[in-house]
Structure formats: structure tokens, C-alpha cells
Amino acid sequence: MRSEEVMAMPTSRTDVRVKCPFYQYDECIPKQNIKRIICEGIVDASTLVLNYKFQKDFRMHLETFCCEYFDKCEVYRMLMEKYEDM
């Protein structure tokens, strides 16, 4: 789950509302027109990056899964298996 280094102060307005324990941060790359959600990876010292071309898709995932119903997210469920096997 989020390490102490990752759980630093929020860097965006969204960070304050996020409930998912695997969320690390989100970012926009204007030159490439890409929006990203970065989550904990499946192995130590890795991350999972969800890239979105469209703002509406990015916002939908972020608001629905990261901020509210994270237990319904496929990424969350996959990452939970990592901890259940421990």
C-alpha cells in the first residue's frame, strides 16, 4: 500500500479526496494531451500507469474509482491479491 514517502502532502485538489490506498498521484502532460493516474505496482519499487487521451474518461475513473468506489476498481482488486497472498 502507499508507502510513507508516497503519502506526502497532497499535490493536487484531487489528492485530498482520493480514498484508494493504491493511488499515488495523477498528472496531465499537455504537450502529449495525456492524463495519467499512477498507482502502486504489482511488484516492489514499481508503479502502474493508467493513461487517458480524453479528460472525461480520466475524470470518470478518478472520481468514480479513486475517490469513491475503489473496491470496485479492477486495479484495486488485482493489487489486493498481492497482499492476500502474504
C-alpha positions in Angstrom: 0.0 0.0 0.0 1.1 3.6 -0.1 4.5 3.9 1.5 5.3 6.8 3.9 7.2 8.6 1.1 4.3 8.4 -1.3 1.8 9.5 1.4 3.3 13.0 1.5 1.1 16.1 1.4 -1.4 16.2 -1.4 -0.1 17.8 -4.6 -3.5 18.4 -6.3 -7.1 19.1 -5.3 -7.9 15.5 -6.2 -5.3 14.0 -3.9 -7.3 15.3 -0.9 -10.4 13.4 -2.0 -8.8 10.1 -3.0 -9.7 7.1 -0.9 -7.9 4.3 -2.7 -4.8 3.0 -0.8 -3.0 2.2 -4.1 -3.3 5.6 -5.7 0.0 7.5 -5.7 -0.7 10.6 -7.8 -2.2 11.9 -11.1 -0.8 14.2 -13.7 -1.5 15.9 -17.0 1.0 16.0 -19.9 -0.3 18.9 -22.0 2.2 18.5 -24.9 1.1 14.9 -25.5 -2.6 15.5 -24.4 -2.3 12.7 -21.9 -3.8 12.5 -18.5 -2.4 9.8 -16.1 -3.3 8.1 -12.9 -0.3 6.5 -11.2 -0.9 3.6 -8.8 1.2 1.2 -6.8 2.7 -1.5 -9.0 2.4 -5.3 -8.7 6.0 -5.7 -7.5 8.1 -3.7 -5.1 9.5 -0.4 -6.5 7.1 -0.4 -9.5 4.1 1.7 -10.5 1.1 1.1 -12.7 0.2 4.0 -15.0 -3.3 4.4 -16.5 -3.1 6.8 -19.5 -6.1 8.6 -20.8 -6.4 10.5 -24.0 -9.7 12.1 -23.1 -10.3 14.3 -20.0 -13.8 12.9 -19.5 -12.5 9.3 -19.2 -9.7 10.4 -16.9 -12.1 12.3 -14.6 -14.7 9.4 -14.7 -12.1 6.9 -13.5 -10.6 9.2 -10.9 -13.9 10.4 -9.4 -15.6 7.0 -9.5 -12.9 4.6 -8.5 -10.0 6.5 -6.9 -12.2 8.9 -4.9 -15.3 6.9 -4.2 -15.7 3.2 -5.1 -12.1 2.0 -5.1 -13.2 -1.5 -4.0 -14.9 -1.9 -7.4 -11.8 -0.9 -9.4 -10.1 -3.8 -11.3 -6.6 -2.3 -10.4 -7.5 -2.2 -6.7 -8.8 -5.8 -6.8 -5.7 -7.0 -8.6 -3.4 -5.3 -6.2 -5.3 -6.6 -3.2 -4.4 -10.1 -4.3 -0.8 -9.3 -3.8 -1.4 -8.7 -0.1 -3.8 -11.5 0.4 -1.1 -14.0 -0.7 1.2 -12.7 2.0 
